[in-house]
Structures are given as C-alpha cells and as structure tokens.
Amino acid sequence: MAIIITDECINCGACEPECPNTAIYEGADDWRYADGTDLEGDVVLPGGKNVNADEAQEPVSDEIYFIVADKCTECKGFHEEPQCAAVCPVDCCVPDEDIEESDDFLLQKQAFLHK
C-alpha cells in the first residue's frame, strides 16, 4: 500500500524531508516524477502509466501535505518503516487502503525510481 496523509494533518512539515523518494509535497505545490529520483523525460511507471517525469503535475491537495502514490514505496529499500509515519506528531500518515501493493512491487518501484 502507499501511504496517505489524512485531513488531520497540521501542516508541520516534519514528513517532507524524511521521504527518500521525494513523494511528499506541501499542499498546493506542483510536483514532478523527476523530483528526488533518477527519472527524466518520457517513462513508463512500474504500474504501466506513461508519464513525462519532467512535467509539472497538479497538486493532490490544496490544503495539506500530500503523498504522490506513484512515488511512495513505504520506504522499502531504504528503511524498516515508513519514515513519514515515524515522525508525524499527529499520526496522520497511514496506509492507503485503496492502493494495495506487495513488498516485491514496492521494491521494484524503488529500484525504478533510483536506477
């Protein structure tokens, strides 16, 4: 599963610098697949989606910090647990029940993002 940030977020920003994939952004910020990864230009994501890694993407949330699911690996390949959840003072970084991903897929995604 990817991690999501719930609306209990207090916008403290503790999670953002902890993400090894640069998958966490401040509310209303545009984001790119290339941010903090080795991706550039046109790529096919492990899930099969075609994207341009350098193009700005619309924010997932305009109000609170958000996590880009396509970039979230639950810190697999980096840490034993998701670092955003470990540092969140209000426990609002939780598994996204709508996005089920196996450990193998998360590791494949991590290897793809950081070639």
Buried (B, 14 or more C-beta within 10 A) or exposed (E): BBBBBEEEBEEEEBBBEBBBBBBBBBBEBEBBBBBBBEBEEEBEBBEEEEBBBBEEBEBBBEEBBBBBBBBBBBBBBBEEEBBBBBBBEEEBBBBBEEBEBEEEBBBBBBEBBBE
